[in-house]
């Protein structure tokens, strides 16, 4: 049975319908998710333009988590309110017809007006992909990070367990982060190897600015033997970003899943990067 759209009256008294989308994008061509002005290419700006064409009305979207310039997503979740009704296939195919290469709507789902892409989310899941080889590859430029020193993934995994639980992540947040609190709850941090591919998999209720990239930088130094396993714990206890390592490149970072209550109607489970998929 087709779910009914949530409807509510906007400030003009007209009914609006709420729709949630799963959006996939390659971050190479964009200056991040958030709109920054008419001359700066961002995912949000492109998506809102495409949706507005389908709705023949101005559409504004809210996302589950803003991503940095160069960061990718296979399962970014957004919602928007539309003053007109359209079939789900129109929100997908019609919007995609107006989007630039590198961003595409994958699914559209009618949701209750109580659903909120950001505030209804229980957790977010990111993967950081590392091509661990002394010789640089000729493929996947901008889609995967290369690290030339041999990495001991088991040491990286051990160090990552210091991240688990609710705690202060000041040492791995960007200096310009505007979050009111550095407290976050990390539910999973796993590091695995698949040939030359090393994968860092992190799940948390929410993330601070550059948090995953800073964690990746720390773990790579530990995996390369530059720092001991206990360094992650020491950094977190210090609550001082200035003593951490360089922020890792955005190239290998993917938002692959966002968790919502089952009643939301949002597709459950991760969407893994094409050609770079490893076991979930």
C-alpha positions as CSV (number, residue, x, y, z in Angstrom):
1,X,0.0,0.0,0.0
2,X,1.3,3.4,-1.0
3,X,2.2,5.6,2.1
4,X,0.4,8.9,2.3
5,X,2.3,12.0,2.3
6,X,2.4,14.0,5.5
7,X,0.4,17.2,5.0
8,X,0.4,20.5,6.9
9,X,-0.4,24.1,6.3
10,X,2.4,26.5,5.6
11,X,2.4,30.2,6.5
12,X,0.1,31.0,3.6
13,X,-2.5,28.4,4.7
14,X,-1.7,26.1,1.8
15,X,-1.2,22.4,2.4
16,X,2.4,21.0,1.9
17,X,3.5,17.5,1.5
18,X,6.7,16.1,3.0
19,X,9.0,13.8,1.0
20,X,12.3,12.1,2.0
21,X,15.0,11.3,-0.6
22,X,18.1,9.2,-0.6
23,X,20.8,11.0,-2.6
24,X,24.1,9.8,-3.9
25,X,26.9,12.2,-4.9
26,X,30.6,12.4,-5.8
27,X,32.1,15.3,-3.9
28,X,34.9,16.0,-6.3
29,X,33.1,18.7,-8.2
30,X,31.3,20.3,-5.2
31,X,32.4,22.7,-2.4
32,X,30.6,20.5,0.1
33,X,26.9,20.0,0.9
34,X,25.7,23.4,2.1
35,X,24.7,26.2,-0.1
36,X,27.3,29.0,-0.1
37,X,26.2,31.4,-2.8
38,X,25.1,31.5,-6.4
39,X,28.6,31.2,-7.8
40,X,29.7,28.2,-5.7
41,X,28.8,24.7,-6.7
42,X,27.3,22.7,-3.8
43,X,25.2,19.6,-3.6
44,X,22.4,21.4,-1.7
45,X,22.2,24.1,-4.3
46,X,22.1,21.7,-7.2
47,X,19.4,19.5,-5.6
48,X,17.2,22.4,-4.7
49,X,17.3,23.7,-8.2
50,X,16.4,20.3,-9.6
51,X,13.5,19.8,-7.2
52,X,12.2,23.3,-7.8
53,X,12.0,22.6,-11.5
54,X,9.8,19.5,-10.8
55,X,7.6,21.3,-8.3
56,X,7.4,24.5,-10.4
57,X,7.9,26.2,-7.0
58,X,10.9,27.0,-4.8
59,X,12.0,23.9,-2.7
60,X,14.4,23.9,0.2
61,X,15.9,20.7,1.6
62,X,17.2,19.6,5.0
63,X,19.9,16.9,5.1
64,X,20.9,14.2,7.7
65,X,24.5,15.5,7.9
66,X,26.4,18.2,6.0
67,X,29.5,16.9,4.2
68,X,32.7,18.7,3.5
69,X,34.2,19.7,0.1
70,X,35.4,16.5,-1.6
71,X,33.5,14.1,0.6
72,X,31.1,11.7,-1.1
73,X,27.8,10.1,-0.1
74,X,26.0,7.0,-1.2
75,X,23.1,7.5,1.2
76,X,22.6,11.1,2.2
77,X,19.0,11.4,3.4
78,X,17.1,14.7,2.9
79,X,13.5,15.9,3.4
80,X,11.6,18.7,1.9
81,X,8.1,20.1,1.9
82,X,6.3,20.7,-1.4
83,X,3.2,22.8,-2.1
84,X,2.3,20.4,-4.9
85,X,1.9,16.6,-5.1
86,X,4.1,14.6,-7.5
87,X,4.5,10.8,-7.9
88,X,7.6,9.4,-6.3
89,X,9.0,8.5,-9.8
90,X,8.7,12.2,-10.8
91,X,10.8,13.3,-7.7
92,X,13.4,10.8,-8.7
93,X,13.6,10.8,-12.5
94,X,12.3,14.3,-13.0
95,X,14.8,15.8,-10.5
96,X,17.7,13.7,-11.9
97,X,17.0,15.2,-15.4
98,X,17.9,18.6,-13.9
99,X,20.9,17.6,-11.9
100,X,24.6,17.9,-12.9
101,X,26.8,14.8,-13.3
102,X,28.0,13.6,-9.9
103,X,24.7,13.9,-8.0
104,X,21.6,11.7,-8.3
105,X,18.4,11.0,-6.4
106,X,18.1,7.3,-5.7
107,X,14.7,7.0,-4.0
108,X,11.8,9.2,-2.9
109,X,9.5,8.2,0.0
110,X,6.4,10.0,1.3
111,X,6.9,10.6,5.0
112,X,5.0,12.0,8.0
113,X,5.3,15.7,8.7
114,X,6.9,14.6,12.0
115,X,9.9,13.1,10.1
116,X,13.0,15.3,10.1
117,X,16.1,14.2,8.1
118,X,18.5,15.5,10.8
119,X,16.6,15.3,14.1
120,X,14.9,12.0,13.5
121,X,18.2,10.3,12.7
122,X,19.5,8.0,15.4
123,X,23.0,7.5,14.0
124,X,25.2,8.1,10.9
125,X,27.7,5.8,9.4
126,X,30.9,6.7,7.4
127,X,33.5,4.7,5.7
128,X,37.0,6.0,5.0
129,X,38.8,4.1,2.1
130,X,42.6,3.9,1.9
131,X,44.6,2.5,-0.9
132,X,47.6,1.2,1.0
133,X,50.4,0.8,-1.5
134,X,53.9,2.1,-2.1
135,X,53.0,2.7,-5.7
136,X,50.3,5.1,-6.6
137,X,47.4,3.8,-8.6
138,X,46.1,5.3,-11.9
139,X,42.4,4.9,-11.0
140,X,40.0,6.2,-8.4
141,X,41.6,9.7,-8.2
142,X,39.6,11.7,-5.7
143,X,37.6,8.6,-4.7
144,X,40.0,7.0,-2.4
145,X,42.9,8.1,-0.2
146,X,46.4,6.7,-0.8
147,X,48.8,6.0,2.0
148,X,52.3,4.8,0.9
149,X,53.6,3.4,4.3
150,X,52.5,-0.1,5.2
151,X,49.6,0.0,7.6
152,X,49.0,-2.5,10.4
153,X,45.2,-2.6,10.3
154,X,45.0,-4.6,13.5
155,X,46.8,-1.8,15.4
156,X,44.4,0.7,13.9
157,X,41.4,-1.3,15.0
158,X,42.8,-1.7,18.5
159,X,43.3,2.1,18.8
160,X,39.9,2.8,17.4
161,X,38.2,1.1,20.3
162,X,39.2,4.1,22.5
163,X,36.6,6.0,20.6
164,X,33.6,4.0,21.7
165,X,31.0,5.5,24.0
166,X,29.8,9.0,24.8
167,X,32.8,11.3,25.4
168,X,34.5,14.6,24.6
169,X,35.9,14.6,21.1
170,X,37.6,18.0,21.2
171,X,40.9,16.6,20.0
172,X,39.4,15.4,16.7
173,X,37.1,18.3,15.9
174,X,38.1,21.1,13.5
175,X,39.1,24.4,15.1
176,X,36.3,26.1,13.2
177,X,33.6,23.6,14.3
178,X,30.5,25.5,15.5
179,X,28.8,22.7,17.4
180,X,27.8,23.8,20.9
181,X,29.2,20.7,22.5
182,X,32.1,18.3,21.7
183,X,30.2,15.4,23.2
184,X,29.4,12.6,20.8
185,X,28.5,8.9,21.1
186,X,30.5,6.5,18.9
187,X,28.9,3.1,18.6
188,X,31.3,1.4,16.3
189,X,34.9,1.8,15.0
190,X,36.2,-1.1,12.9
191,X,39.3,-1.2,10.7
192,X,39.7,-4.0,8.1
193,X,41.9,-4.9,5.2
194,X,40.9,-6.3,1.8
195,X,44.1,-6.6,-0.2
196,X,45.5,-3.1,-0.6
197,X,42.3,-1.6,0.6
198,X,42.1,-0.6,4.2
199,X,38.6,0.4,5.5
200,X,37.8,2.5,8.5
201,X,34.1,2.1,9.5
202,X,32.7,4.5,12.1
203,X,29.1,4.8,13.4
204,X,28.0,7.6,15.8
205,X,24.9,9.4,16.8
206,X,26.4,12.5,15.1
207,X,29.8,13.8,14.0
208,X,31.7,17.0,14.6
209,X,33.3,19.0,11.7
210,X,36.3,17.0,10.3
211,X,35.8,14.4,13.0
212,X,36.1,11.3,10.8
213,X,39.0,12.7,8.8
214,X,40.9,13.6,12.0
215,X,40.2,10.1,13.4
216,X,41.5,8.6,10.1
217,X,44.7,10.7,10.3
218,X,45.4,9.5,13.9
219,X,44.7,5.9,13.0
220,X,47.0,6.0,9.9
221,X,49.9,7.3,12.0
222,X,49.3,4.5,14.5
223,X,49.0,1.9,11.7
224,X,52.3,3.1,10.2
225,X,54.1,2.8,13.5
226,X,54.6,6.6,13.9
227,X,52.6,6.5,17.2
228,X,51.7,3.8,19.6
229,X,48.2,2.4,20.0
230,X,47.6,4.3,23.3
231,X,48.0,7.6,21.4
232,X,44.3,7.7,20.5
233,X,43.3,7.4,24.2
234,X,45.9,10.0,25.2
235,X,44.6,12.5,22.5
236,X,41.0,12.1,23.6
237,X,42.0,12.6,27.3
238,X,44.0,15.8,26.4
239,X,41.0,17.5,24.8
240,X,43.4,19.6,22.7
241,X,43.1,19.6,18.9
242,X,46.5,21.3,18.5
243,X,48.4,18.2,19.6
244,X,46.7,15.9,17.0
245,X,47.9,15.0,13.5
246,X,47.1,16.5,10.1
247,X,43.5,16.2,8.9
248,X,43.2,13.3,6.4
249,X,42.2,14.1,2.9
250,X,38.4,14.1,2.0
251,X,38.9,11.8,-1.0
252,X,38.2,8.5,0.7
253,X,35.3,9.5,2.9
254,X,31.8,8.3,2.2
255,X,28.5,8.8,4.1
256,X,27.0,5.3,3.6
257,X,24.1,5.1,6.0
258,X,21.7,7.0,8.3
259,X,19.6,5.1,10.9
260,X,16.0,6.0,11.5
261,X,13.1,4.3,13.4
262,X,11.5,1.5,11.4
263,X,8.3,3.5,11.2
264,X,10.0,6.3,9.1
265,X,9.8,4.3,5.9
266,X,13.4,5.1,5.0
267,X,15.2,2.2,3.3
268,X,17.3,0.3,5.9
269,X,20.9,-0.7,5.5
270,X,24.0,0.8,4.0
271,X,24.5,1.7,0.3
272,X,28.1,0.9,-0.5
273,X,30.3,2.7,-3.1
274,X,30.2,1.1,-6.5
275,X,33.4,-0.8,-7.3
276,X,34.7,-0.2,-3.8
277,X,32.2,-2.4,-1.9
278,X,33.4,-4.7,0.8
279,X,31.5,-6.7,3.3
280,X,29.1,-4.7,5.5
